[in-house]
Amino acid sequence: MRFVIIGAGRVGLRTARVLRDEGHEVTLIERDEGMIRRARSQEFTVVDGDGSKEDVLETAGIADADALGALTGDLNVNFTACMIANHHGCRTTMRIDEAYRENIYRTYADEVDEVIYPERLGAISAKNALLGGTIRAIADIAPHLQVVEHTITDEAPTNGYTVNELQLPAHATVLAFGKSGQELELPGDDLSLEVGDRLVVLADYDVLSTVRQLLIGESEREASANAGSDATSSTGGVN
């Protein structure tokens, strides 16, 4: 696939590296001379210019691109670039830096396919590292949905159940399953849950505490407190 990324800073350049390592073609747009030199020293194609200008986007090959990543720290540049790319039939991803603006862009920016908030993802990773243990938040899917990996413990009331017998709340679903020490895979109904096994669950914040009680064996009080801290940290509670 072919990608155009606006911004060769920390987020943009790392994203470009990942895409290139996976065999995709990437063109960067940047106007800071130092960042341009750094990207070119890593053998990236870089267009020198303002990514919110249509002629610059055209020079970068937006007409033939599969997707555009507007990953600068400037919301106006990112939003304008996404609107232009949308008219060229491109999938668009826009970076924002302030969590409270996400709902505004999700509501009104029909031209944007995805809104990302790198600082939020960083906060989730930091929280996981600090807490350790048997629960790991992976990502936010929407303002009230989170993907969480749980490791089955001795205290879990569902220890010994099969995936088919597992009865999660209505607003929670199992996305993946991994036996202890093995890779994650699509869950099979007859797989048994044993200590050290991992379940990746998509859940509404309102039922996170119930999921924790079932899979980890936390008390209702502990689960409610911990699930509440998850929701706070992943919706902008970390500055």
C-alpha positions in Angstrom: 0.0 0.0 0.0 1.0 3.6 -0.5 0.9 6.1 2.4 1.4 9.9 2.7 2.3 11.1 6.2 2.3 14.7 7.2 4.8 15.5 9.9 8.3 13.9 10.3 8.4 14.4 14.0 8.4 11.8 16.7 4.9 10.3 15.9 5.1 10.7 12.1 8.6 9.3 11.6 8.0 6.3 13.9 4.8 5.5 12.0 6.6 5.8 8.7 9.3 3.3 9.9 6.7 0.8 11.0 4.9 1.0 7.6 8.1 0.8 5.6 9.3 -2.2 7.7 6.1 -4.0 6.7 6.8 -3.4 3.0 4.6 -0.3 2.3 5.6 2.7 0.3 5.7 5.9 2.4 6.1 9.6 1.5 6.6 12.2 4.2 5.6 15.9 4.1 7.6 18.2 6.4 8.6 21.9 6.4 11.1 21.9 9.3 14.7 21.6 7.8 16.1 19.6 10.7 13.3 17.0 10.5 13.6 16.8 6.8 17.3 16.1 7.0 16.7 13.4 9.7 14.0 11.7 7.6 16.1 11.8 4.4 19.1 10.4 6.3 16.9 7.4 7.0 16.2 7.1 3.2 12.6 8.4 3.3 11.2 10.4 0.4 10.3 13.8 1.9 8.4 16.6 0.2 9.4 20.0 1.7 6.2 22.0 2.2 3.0 22.7 4.1 0.8 19.6 4.3 -2.4 21.6 4.3 -1.8 22.9 0.8 -3.3 20.9 -2.0 -0.4 21.4 -4.4 2.0 20.0 -1.8 -0.2 17.0 -1.2 -0.4 16.4 -5.0 3.4 16.5 -5.2 3.5 13.9 -2.5 1.2 11.7 -4.6 -2.0 12.0 -2.7 -4.0 11.1 -5.9 -2.5 7.6 -5.9 -2.2 7.1 -2.1 -4.3 4.6 -0.2 -4.3 6.6 3.0 -3.1 9.8 4.6 -1.8 10.2 8.1 -2.0 13.9 9.3 0.3 13.5 12.3 1.7 17.0 13.0 1.2 18.9 16.2 -1.0 21.5 14.4 -4.7 20.6 14.5 -5.6 23.0 11.7 -3.0 21.6 9.3 -4.1 18.0 10.2 -7.8 18.7 9.7 -7.3 20.7 6.4 -5.1 17.9 5.0 -7.7 15.3 5.8 -10.4 17.2 4.1 -8.3 17.5 1.0 -7.3 13.9 1.0 -10.9 12.8 1.5 -11.7 14.5 -1.8 -9.0 12.5 -3.4 -10.6 9.3 -2.2 -8.0 8.7 0.5 -8.5 7.1 3.9 -7.6 9.7 6.5 -6.2 9.5 10.0 -5.9 12.7 12.1 -3.8 13.3 15.2 -5.0 15.4 18.0 -3.1 16.5 21.1 -5.9 17.4 23.5 -8.4 14.7 24.6 -11.3 17.0 25.2 -11.4 17.9 21.5 -11.8 14.3 20.3 -15.6 14.3 20.7 -15.9 17.5 18.7 -13.9 16.1 15.8 -15.7 12.7 15.9 -19.0 14.5 15.8 -18.3 17.1 13.1 -15.4 15.9 11.0 -17.2 13.6 8.6 -14.2 13.8 6.3 -11.9 12.1 8.8 -12.0 8.3 9.1 -9.9 8.0 12.3 -8.9 10.3 15.1 -5.9 9.3 17.2 -4.5 10.8 20.4 -0.9 9.5 20.9 -0.5 11.0 24.4 -3.5 8.9 25.5 -1.9 5.7 24.2 1.4 6.6 25.9 -0.5 7.1 29.2 -2.1 3.7 28.9 1.3 2.1 28.3 2.8 3.9 31.3 0.0 2.9 33.5 0.3 -0.7 32.5 4.1 -0.6 33.3 3.5 1.0 36.7 0.7 -1.3 37.8 2.0 -4.6 36.4 -0.1 -7.5 37.5 -2.7 -9.5 35.6 -4.6 -6.7 33.7 -3.3 -4.7 30.7 -5.3 -2.0 29.0 -4.5 -2.2 25.2 -6.5 0.6 23.6 -9.6 2.8 23.6 -12.0 2.1 20.8 -14.6 4.8 21.6 -15.2 7.2 24.5 -16.8 4.4 26.6 -15.1 1.3 25.2 -11.8 -0.2 26.0 -9.8 -3.3 25.0 -8.2 -5.0 28.0 -6.0 -8.1 28.3 -6.7 -10.2 31.4 -4.6 -13.0 32.8 -6.6 -15.8 34.5 -5.7 -16.2 38.2 -6.2 -18.9 40.9 -8.9 -16.7 42.4 -10.9 -16.3 39.2 -14.4 -17.8 39.6 -14.2 -18.8 35.9 -11.0 -20.7 36.3 -11.6 -24.2 34.7 -14.5 -23.0 32.5 -14.4 -23.3 28.7 -14.7 -20.1 26.6 -18.2 -21.3 25.6 -19.2 -21.5 29.3 -17.9 -18.0 30.0 -20.8 -15.6 30.7 -19.6 -12.1 30.4 -21.9 -9.0 30.8 -24.0 -8.0 27.8 -21.6 -5.1 26.8 -18.4 -7.2 26.9 -17.1 -9.7 24.3 -14.0 -11.9 24.0 -11.8 -10.9 21.0 -8.8 -13.2 21.5 -7.4 -16.0 23.7 -3.9 -17.3 24.5 -2.8 -20.2 26.5 0.0 -19.4 29.0 3.2 -18.8 27.1 1.6 -19.0 23.7 0.5 -16.5 21.1 -3.0 -15.0 21.1 -5.5 -16.5 18.6 -9.2 -16.4 17.9 -11.0 -18.0 20.8 -12.4 -21.6 20.4 -15.5 -22.5 22.3 -14.0 -25.6 23.8 -10.8 -24.1 25.1 -10.5 -24.3 28.8 -9.5 -21.3 31.0 -6.5 -22.1 33.2 -4.1 -20.0 35.4 -1.9 -17.9 33.2 -4.1 -18.0 30.2 -4.9 -14.6 28.6 -8.2 -13.2 27.4 -8.5 -10.0 25.4 -11.9 -8.5 26.0 -13.7 -5.5 24.5 -15.9 -3.9 27.2 -17.9 -0.9 28.1 -16.5 1.0 31.0 -19.7 0.3 32.9 -19.0 -3.4 33.0 -15.2 -3.4 33.4 -15.5 -4.1 37.1 -17.7 -7.1 36.5 -15.3 -8.5 33.9 -12.4 -8.1 36.4 -14.3 -10.0 39.1 -15.0 -12.9 36.7 -11.5 -13.2 35.2 -9.2 -12.0 37.9 -11.1 -12.8 41.1 -11.0 -9.3 42.5 -13.6 -8.4 45.1 -16.4 -6.1 44.0 -14.9 -3.2 45.8 -11.4 -3.7 44.3 -12.8 -4.3 40.8 -14.9 -1.1 40.9 -12.0 1.0 42.2 -9.5 -0.4 39.6 -12.0 -0.2 36.7 -12.7 3.4 37.6 -9.0 4.3 37.5 -8.8 2.7 34.1 -11.6 4.8 32.7 -10.1 8.0 34.2 -6.6 7.5 32.9 -7.7 6.5 29.4 -10.1 9.4 28.9 -7.7 12.2 29.5 -7.1 12.1 33.2 -3.4 12.0 32.7 -1.9 15.4 31.7 
